[in-house]
Amino acid sequence: MKKFYLSYLCFHALILHEHSCRGISVYIPDPVFRAYLNQYYSSCMVGDSIDPLCPAVLGTKHINVVVKNF
């Protein structure tokens, strides 16, 4: 019985951890910067937000942001 309870507890802890890691998005308020990000990270953009856990974002080391005329 203890083994079952421990397995049950570990399973639910894993499910809760997995659930808490999903659905994270960062709102990008500036429409020009949002358009810039949408140009290079379109697979990571959802409307006016970006998913910081997207592989393209995680693989980025730096972004060179300068004044751009869009």
Buried (B, 14 or more C-beta within 10 A) or exposed (E): EEEEEEEEEEEEEEEEEEEEEEEEBEEBEEEEBBEBBBEEBEEBBEEEBBBEEBEEBEEEEEEEEEEEEE
